[in-house]
Amino acid sequence: MNMVLDMLREYQEILALVTLVSVAGFVFGLLAVSRVICRLPSTYFMVYGTPGPAPKLLRRRFRLAKNLAGLVLVFLGFVMLFVPGQGLLTLFLGLVVMDFPGKKKLILRLIHIGHIQISLNWIRKKKGSPPFVFPDQKATAKKSS
């Protein structure tokens, strides 16, 4: 027991930082992640990957801001895998927000994981939004081949 107390005293700053990140991630997860999930249209994954073009002047800045926000979500999601919070869901949302090669194929694979579908629709139900409509896994596999 004394060894644990000694370690806590020795790494007090690191423990405080981990606690702060944990609390911030938990609050962020409760507020922002659920809000973003509920603002997406229920058919988002059916027509996934066909957004309209942004105005030319704003494209570069918007893309940079969007990728930075996605990177922050991925980082917070990874941290929340080890501390309280919605880790997998935040990681998933970060991947949805970011732009990278192979993103569409990865997202379509991930949404076929039952826990992700259940979690996404549970949040939407709590906020009074209609559930997501997910593409059929067999039809998705045929399209990507």
Rosetta silent file (secondary structure, phi, psi, omega in degrees, C-alpha in Angstrom):
SEQUENCE: MNMVLDMLREYQEILALVTLVSVAGFVFGLLAVSRVICRLPSTYFMVYGTPGPAPKLLRRRFRLAKNLAGLVLVFLGFVMLFVPGQGLLTLFLGLVVMDFPGKKKLILRLIHIGHIQISLNWIRKKKGSPPFVFPDQKATAKKSS
SCORE:     score description
SCORE:     0.000 S_00000001
   1 L     0.000  -39.655  179.465    0.000    0.000    0.000 S_00000001
   2 H   -63.225  -33.611  179.575    2.861    2.364    0.813 S_00000001
   3 H   -64.565  -40.362  178.638    4.314    1.742   -2.635 S_00000001
   4 H   -65.557  -44.670  178.415    1.084    2.892   -4.304 S_00000001
   5 H   -62.887  -38.071  176.978    0.939    6.023   -2.157 S_00000001
   6 H   -64.284  -41.134  178.239    4.555    6.787   -2.981 S_00000001
   7 H   -64.822  -39.898  178.318    3.828    6.446   -6.696 S_00000001
   8 H   -62.840  -40.384  178.169    0.822    8.756   -6.382 S_00000001
   9 H   -67.957  -39.742 -176.850    2.957   11.390   -4.676 S_00000001
  10 H   -69.097  -37.864 -176.789    5.760   11.010   -7.212 S_00000001
  11 L  -109.510   39.252 -176.646    3.511   11.303  -10.284 S_00000001
  12 H   -60.974  -42.080 -178.568    1.064   13.860   -8.929 S_00000001
  13 H   -66.502  -41.978  179.366    1.267   16.149  -11.995 S_00000001
  14 H   -65.343  -41.716  178.125    0.675   13.311  -14.450 S_00000001
  15 H   -62.289  -40.721  177.950   -2.259   12.060  -12.397 S_00000001
  16 H   -64.696  -41.374  179.158   -3.755   15.560  -12.347 S_00000001
  17 H   -65.259  -44.166  178.478   -3.347   15.862  -16.133 S_00000001
  18 H   -63.021  -39.909  178.083   -4.944   12.469  -16.781 S_00000001
  19 H   -64.362  -43.317  179.247   -7.829   13.395  -14.492 S_00000001
  20 H   -62.878  -45.234  178.591   -8.317   16.724  -16.264 S_00000001
  21 H   -63.825  -38.738  179.443   -8.294   15.084  -19.719 S_00000001
  22 H   -63.829  -47.627 -179.800  -10.706   12.441  -18.476 S_00000001
  23 H   -65.434  -44.810  179.381  -13.190   14.948  -17.077 S_00000001
  24 H   -62.094  -43.404  178.588  -12.914   17.202  -20.154 S_00000001
  25 H   -64.282  -38.759  179.249  -13.395   14.240  -22.488 S_00000001
  26 H   -65.717  -46.285  178.964  -16.378   12.993  -20.527 S_00000001
  27 H   -64.256  -45.272  178.104  -18.080   16.409  -20.555 S_00000001
  28 H   -59.425  -42.674  179.537  -17.217   16.889  -24.236 S_00000001
  29 H   -62.288  -41.135  179.744  -18.590   13.448  -25.003 S_00000001
  30 H   -67.778  -40.756 -174.133  -21.852   14.143  -23.253 S_00000001
  31 H   -87.579  -59.492 -169.906  -22.414   17.537  -24.840 S_00000001
  32 H   -78.970  -44.855 -175.236  -20.805   17.749  -28.244 S_00000001
  33 H   -62.525  -45.509  179.925  -20.763   14.191  -29.555 S_00000001
  34 H   -65.580  -35.192  178.706  -24.462   13.606  -28.956 S_00000001
  35 H   -64.707  -44.593 -179.702  -25.304   16.985  -30.504 S_00000001
  36 H   -65.603  -43.067 -179.780  -23.358   16.212  -33.679 S_00000001
  37 H   -60.952  -39.278 -178.825  -24.857   12.726  -33.963 S_00000001
  38 H   -75.561  -22.364  179.370  -28.374   14.110  -33.665 S_00000001
  39 H   -81.678  -17.321  177.080  -27.770   16.825  -36.281 S_00000001
  40 L   -71.048  143.308  176.986  -26.813   14.319  -38.965 S_00000001
  41 L   -66.014  151.996 -176.581  -29.722   13.298  -41.215 S_00000001
  42 L   -64.661  -20.511  178.924  -31.116    9.838  -40.532 S_00000001
  43 L   -98.321   16.888 -175.758  -30.089    8.759  -44.061 S_00000001
  44 L   -53.157  -43.001 -176.896  -26.508   10.009  -43.628 S_00000001
  45 L   -81.992  -13.307  176.731  -24.942    6.573  -44.081 S_00000001
  46 L   -78.600  -36.774 -179.448  -27.160    5.698  -47.050 S_00000001
  47 L  -110.899   27.152 -173.936  -25.900    8.649  -49.132 S_00000001
  48 L   -60.133  134.593  174.243  -22.539    8.736  -47.376 S_00000001
  49 L    90.844   14.195  179.394  -19.690   10.395  -49.231 S_00000001
  50 L  -123.831   53.101  178.285  -21.683   12.665  -51.560 S_00000001
  51 L   -77.117  155.632  175.642  -21.444   16.139  -49.987 S_00000001
  52 L   -75.225  156.715 -179.018  -21.786   19.247  -52.110 S_00000001
  53 L   -71.243  144.327  176.255  -18.674   21.314  -52.808 S_00000001
  54 L   -82.133  158.091  176.211  -17.787   24.140  -50.446 S_00000001
  55 L   -57.398  143.191 -173.111  -17.137   27.629  -51.842 S_00000001
  56 H   -54.730  -42.493 -176.685  -13.599   27.817  -53.302 S_00000001
  57 H   -63.426  -35.362 -175.285  -12.368   30.508  -50.916 S_00000001
  58 H   -93.030  -11.917 -173.836  -13.404   28.560  -47.827 S_00000001
  59 H   -54.406  -52.231 -174.769  -12.482   25.053  -48.984 S_00000001
  60 H   -65.132  -46.066  179.892   -8.905   24.940  -47.737 S_00000001
  61 H   -66.721  -41.987  179.861   -9.589   26.558  -44.349 S_00000001
  62 H   -63.292  -43.960 -179.532  -12.743   24.545  -43.799 S_00000001
  63 H   -63.811  -40.943  178.063  -10.980   21.299  -44.665 S_00000001
  64 H   -63.627  -45.964  179.487   -8.093   22.115  -42.336 S_00000001
  65 H   -63.932  -41.150 -179.681  -10.465   23.005  -39.469 S_00000001
  66 H   -64.418  -43.996  179.320  -12.554   19.897  -40.107 S_00000001
  67 H   -68.153  -35.890  176.730   -9.513   17.604  -40.116 S_00000001
  68 H   -65.513  -43.020  177.531   -8.144   19.255  -36.983 S_00000001
  69 H   -63.425  -41.046  177.625  -11.489   18.771  -35.206 S_00000001
  70 H   -63.266  -39.946  178.227  -11.552   15.140  -36.351 S_00000001
  71 H   -63.835  -40.755  176.908   -8.022   14.602  -35.073 S_00000001
  72 H   -62.576  -43.087  178.676   -9.007   16.035  -31.668 S_00000001
  73 H   -63.329  -41.795  178.546  -12.020   13.697  -31.563 S_00000001
  74 H   -62.919  -43.703  179.371   -9.872   10.690  -32.459 S_00000001
  75 H   -62.687  -47.751  179.254   -7.366   11.619  -29.733 S_00000001
  76 H   -63.127  -38.473  177.712  -10.111   12.138  -27.122 S_00000001
  77 H   -62.604  -41.300  177.801  -11.767    8.888  -28.186 S_00000001
  78 H   -63.410  -43.655  178.256   -8.499    7.029  -27.745 S_00000001
  79 H   -61.848  -40.946 -177.688   -8.031    8.550  -24.280 S_00000001
  80 H   -70.670  -10.102  172.932  -11.626    7.651  -23.379 S_00000001
  81 L   -67.593  -25.028 -176.225  -10.894    4.005  -24.138 S_00000001
  82 L  -108.030  -15.576  179.194   -8.883    4.002  -20.901 S_00000001
  83 L  -125.599  167.643 -178.444  -10.835    6.554  -18.832 S_00000001
  84 L   -59.328  138.061  178.233  -14.590    7.102  -18.421 S_00000001
  85 L   148.984  178.922 -178.129  -16.339    8.308  -21.554 S_00000001
  86 L   -94.796   71.230 -172.585  -17.707    7.231  -24.916 S_00000001
  87 H   -60.578  -55.686 -177.811  -14.381    6.182  -26.416 S_00000001
  88 H   -62.323  -41.153 -178.881  -15.433    4.087  -29.405 S_00000001
  89 H   -66.611  -40.075  178.756  -18.209    6.461  -30.363 S_00000001
  90 H   -68.819  -40.704  174.260  -15.923    9.515  -30.164 S_00000001
  91 H   -58.615  -46.490  179.957  -13.252    7.721  -32.209 S_00000001
  92 H   -60.374  -45.465 -179.816  -15.880    6.828  -34.798 S_00000001
  93 H   -64.156  -38.317  176.605  -17.171   10.404  -34.972 S_00000001
  94 H   -61.511  -40.644  177.486  -13.613   11.702  -35.396 S_00000001
  95 H   -66.477  -37.052  178.380  -13.114    9.360  -38.345 S_00000001
  96 H   -64.209  -39.132 -176.516  -16.405   10.512  -39.876 S_00000001
  97 H   -72.784  -37.503 -174.349  -15.332   14.164  -39.626 S_00000001
  98 L   -75.716  159.999  173.858  -11.815   13.740  -41.068 S_00000001
  99 L  -111.954  124.317  175.752  -10.820   13.393  -44.741 S_00000001
 100 L  -159.396  156.517  179.965   -8.341   10.648  -45.638 S_00000001
 101 L   -61.713  136.628  178.853   -7.938    8.002  -48.359 S_00000001
 102 L    82.184    7.426 -176.784  -10.089    4.921  -47.759 S_00000001
 103 H   -61.758  -47.253 -176.329  -12.352    6.752  -45.295 S_00000001
 104 H   -59.344  -45.366 -179.248  -15.642    5.741  -46.924 S_00000001
 105 H   -63.277  -41.568  179.291  -14.736    2.041  -46.972 S_00000001
 106 H   -64.660  -45.841 -179.455  -13.595    2.151  -43.319 S_00000001
 107 H   -63.332  -42.830  179.607  -16.742    3.976  -42.137 S_00000001
 108 H   -63.637  -34.371  175.326  -19.003    1.571  -44.012 S_00000001
 109 H   -68.565  -43.308 -177.126  -17.232   -1.362  -42.334 S_00000001
 110 H   -66.195  -35.709 -177.769  -17.470    0.226  -38.896 S_00000001
 111 L   -71.857   -9.698  175.840  -21.187    1.005  -39.109 S_00000001
 112 L   -87.675    1.500  173.828  -21.887   -2.685  -39.564 S_00000001
 113 L   -81.333  122.953 -174.165  -20.622   -3.313  -36.037 S_00000001
 114 H   -55.174  -41.182 -177.933  -23.747   -3.846  -33.965 S_00000001
 115 H   -64.070  -36.394  179.715  -22.543   -1.914  -30.905 S_00000001
 116 H   -68.528  -45.002  178.256  -21.867    1.201  -32.966 S_00000001
 117 H   -60.617  -45.754 -179.288  -25.306    1.095  -34.601 S_00000001
 118 H   -62.388  -44.684 -179.310  -27.007    0.529  -31.259 S_00000001
 119 H   -64.530  -44.675  179.510  -25.061    3.358  -29.585 S_00000001
 120 H   -60.316  -47.352 -178.027  -25.710    5.831  -32.404 S_00000001
 121 H   -72.998  -28.431  176.330  -29.442    5.129  -32.469 S_00000001
 122 H   -65.029  -43.514  178.464  -29.705    5.102  -28.658 S_00000001
 123 H   -63.791  -44.091  179.980  -28.299    8.636  -28.530 S_00000001
 124 H   -63.147  -38.543  179.620  -30.643    9.772  -31.314 S_00000001
 125 H   -65.321  -42.125  179.858  -33.630    8.219  -29.523 S_00000001
 126 H   -61.809  -32.995 -178.081  -32.739    9.986  -26.239 S_00000001
 127 L   -92.657    0.916  177.605  -32.619   13.335  -28.068 S_00000001
 128 L    81.597   18.348  177.583  -35.866   12.698  -29.979 S_00000001
 129 L   -95.677  150.575  177.242  -34.245   12.246  -33.416 S_00000001
 130 L   -66.757  151.461 -178.443  -35.276    9.464  -35.811 S_00000001
 131 L   -67.404  157.069  175.035  -32.893    6.481  -35.920 S_00000001
 132 L   -67.690  148.348  170.991  -30.212    6.161  -38.583 S_00000001
 133 L  -103.538  121.517 -177.047  -30.971    4.033  -41.619 S_00000001
 134 L  -102.822  143.747  178.795  -27.953    1.834  -42.326 S_00000001
 135 L   -68.345  153.849  177.354  -27.125    0.314  -45.724 S_00000001
 136 L   -67.644  133.162 -175.703  -27.447   -3.435  -46.168 S_00000001
 137 H   -62.324  -38.038 -179.172  -24.072   -5.072  -45.569 S_00000001
 138 H   -67.844  -41.586  179.619  -24.384   -7.366  -48.611 S_00000001
 139 H   -66.284  -37.041  178.750  -25.273   -4.495  -50.953 S_00000001
 140 H   -64.967  -40.812 -179.250  -22.363   -2.442  -49.583 S_00000001
 141 H   -65.174  -38.007  179.523  -19.926   -5.315  -50.205 S_00000001
 142 H   -66.944  -39.401 -179.081  -21.104   -5.644  -53.820 S_00000001
 143 H   -66.531  -39.324 -176.171  -20.667   -1.886  -54.480 S_00000001
 144 H   -78.799  -13.201 -179.697  -17.134   -1.769  -53.085 S_00000001
 145 L   -78.205    0.000    0.000  -15.995   -4.810  -55.142 S_00000001
